[in-house]
């Protein structure tokens, strides 16, 4: 029964309430209720049946403010639709009631609903600011002073808004809260103890406010109390005495020290200014300065340890208070020495010039050395450069003597630049030097000396009198008069051998200039008179005592072609079937003429020597080298003349058509420039063979030319004599051929190899004989030889690989060596210097060998070789294969480079 009557009672109550309230429904909901929370069963409370709220469109109408509740269409319940915030909806009003209107259609009716939002403690107390700054002056603010504070506020109402305050612990401050029914409560900060800014310049406190809710909420505010300063402190330096060590080399602007004074006051009371009260010594005011704001002391001048080593500075620091307060300190600056002073060297005494013969140990100069630095920086070591020939000797502290250590020689070094070097013991060391110029005076200790001990002078003969032959020069390294040289020819020393075995002094030929040393010729020189002149030239200086030197002069007179060839008379014994006589050449003009005669037998074969022209030339060398030329008759005559031998021989067999007499004009020329010549005229009488033999025998006995015989007796005797002669000649010829064959066979085996003339390119070996010539080519060689039974008296070398040189025919240009060579004009072999010959002989060069001649009994067994040429070299080369020319010797022949004609008899 109790269960059933409950709803009925409730409906009745609601109806009674509805009736009493004129149709108004009241609900209550706490703020911050969640969305969807059911506030009340509105449809049921309005008496609507199930399903009727939706059918009659039950809805809620707001009145001017946002409603945070709504009607559920299906159930008709009133639910929370959004956040409910009492403080936002009602603020500080209490109670907080919301008036709502509910509409129902069919029929349309309006219901009034009142919704009360109850408060919860959802807001903490809040101060106007999170931080509050306060200022109090030190010392002047007395304890008990009160500072009003603004309290906190709480948006809640009722007990939730009841606040209580607390202050963080502090010895200097406390909190006082005054409550009043008429006014709001008032909060004060009370000063309990005096403040000292230097002890604690700022106080930080926390003010807390708590409400009466359950649980209680708290809000805080920070109180920052700044203590205001007053000028109650004196500036204080951190040191009473500052000690500084500073190098004297410190540059201007260098920081010496920074003094620091502190004042615990603030503002202008704590700002400190610096100044130097006193300078000791007073000159320090130009050296040091201080920055008034920073207290930095810097150098404004140069330090010098040698002038001042210690400085005292009294510094004052004062604040900007009124009156200002000040403090004091002392700065002691010690200057340290650095090696900034180089040693100094002075020459106190100098004794120059020094004679070059001064004794070792001679004092040249006195020196003084000092250094302004102290300690090791002031210790000085001295030395001299160069180390020789002078040295230093210490006499006492700081004094030295420059003395001579070695002997002097002015000619080697005439002046010395001596450098005295001083070095101190600093690190790094400083150096100084002093140059001392020491000239050396000369003494006459050197004799004049010629550049050569022996002078070789070449002078052409016929030079002009007064011509300069040479210039001699003697050097004397001394100076002034000691080195002034005069020249002279030494009297009684030297001379020259003259022609005829005499001797003449050199002073008769030459003279020397006393000052210049030029050698003059006093007269023309004649090579034919004197070839070598040897004498001495003396050079004497002007010193005291005078010294002299000598040189030997060898004057060689060079020959000039100033003599023409001279024809010689015939030899006492003729050399062939004919004889001859010669005249002499004419002087002066270089040409001469002579008449000669000779006999020749009819039928004489080619190559028969009929006469020999002999001539000499007083000159030497090329100037005396003679050649013979047949001037008349020109063309192909019956006779020819040897180019260098002068032998006249038959060019072909003589015939009766040649006439009874032949007149030959022979010119003898030398090789000088210009050439000089002589002319000889030879008359050759053609007779029978017996007459020629008798004429030759007669000329041998009497030395006179033949005379023609008269009468039949003479003709018969001549015929018998001729027959006997031809028999003897035939026997000798056969014997000679046999002996010649034996000799040549042995020579081909054991005799030395023939002379070889080397030259480039292929060469040809040529041998001449009666039956013809045969040749053999061998690379890089030419061989000369004589074959068995040579039918010519001349052996010629030629190269068939080259065209013949321009000029006369080979027969005339090739030198000949006849079997009757008796006189040869040539310089001695020892005077010829060796040299190399070109491979191909040039003009005037020939290599000639004379074969075994069979022209008369005097020529049997005679082998003569004539070698001529400007330069020539004979050497032995390997014999060609199968050749029987020459022997097997490999020894080289003599080298004959000088133009000459040399006859070798074997």
Protein Blocks (a to p, Z undefined) as FASTA:
>chain_A
ZZmmmmmmmmmmmmmmmmmnnopacddddehiaehiafbdfklmnopaehklmmnopadd
dehiacfbdcdfklopacdfbdcdfklmnomaccdddddddddehiaddddddddddddd
fbccddfbfbdcddddehklcghiacdddddddfbghjllpccddddddfkbccdddddf
kbccddddddfbdcdfklmmcdcdddddddfbdcddddddddddddddddfbccddfbfb
dcddddfkbcehiafbdcddddfbghjllpccdddfbacdfklmmmgccdfklopacdfb
dcdfklomcdcdddddddfbdcddddddddddddddddfbccddddfbdcddddfkbceh
iafbdcddddfbghjllpccdddddfbfcdcddfbghiacdddfbdcdfklpmbdcdddd
dddfbdcddddddddddddddddfbccddfbfbdcddddehiaehiafbdcddddfbghj
llpccddddehiacdddehhiacdfklmbccdfklopacdfbdcdfklpmbdcddddddd
fbdcddddddddddddddddfbccddddddfbdcbfbdcddddddehjopacdddddddd
ehiaehiafbdcddddfbghjllmccdddfbdghjdfbdcdfklopacdfbdcdfklojb
dcdddddddfbdcddddddddddddddfklmmmmmmmmmmnopacdddedjklmmmmmmm
mmmmmmmmmmmmmmmmmmmmmmmmmmmmmmccddddddedjdddddddfkbccddddehi
acddddehiabfbdcdddfkbccdedddfklmpccddfkbfbdcdddfklpccddddfbd
cehiacddddddfedjklgopacdddedfbdcdddddddehiaghcfbfbdcdddfbgcd
ddddZZ
